[in-house]
Amino acid sequence: MRSFQPAVSKNLEQAIRKSVNEGVRLAKVMAPKDTGNLASGIHAKFEYEDGVFRGSIEAAEQNAEAQRKALAVEFGRQNESKPSRGTTVAVPFLQRTRGIISQKHAGRITRAIGKARREVGL
């Protein structure tokens, strides 16, 4: 049973990387193209934390201005304190990306576990 854990970890990491990279490509296509700055800032982030491999799709760099812009595009903005600044209509490109990728990702995870079982003979 001990040889099962490394096989599962390896296969799950491959599945996560594939789903996140596909999500990044899709999000870049679905992002609004006013200037192209938002789409160019979309990137994948992978990390190991407490023995767990995680992957995520980041919509902007880790600075306040870029994060505010990405949030305003994704969720829209209505400035009630200063109505003269107007509103931003929401373009939920990341939510749509998650909806498309989530079912594929679930299938990849299931197949990765099955592949690990076959590799160790369970």
Secondary structure, 3 states (H helix, E strand, C coil): CCCHHHHHHHHHHHHHHHHHHHHHHHHHHHCCCCCCHHHHHCEEEEEEECCEEEEEEECCCCCHHHHHHHHHHHHCEECCCCHHHCEECCCCHHHHHHHHHHHHHHHHHHHHHHHHHHHHCC
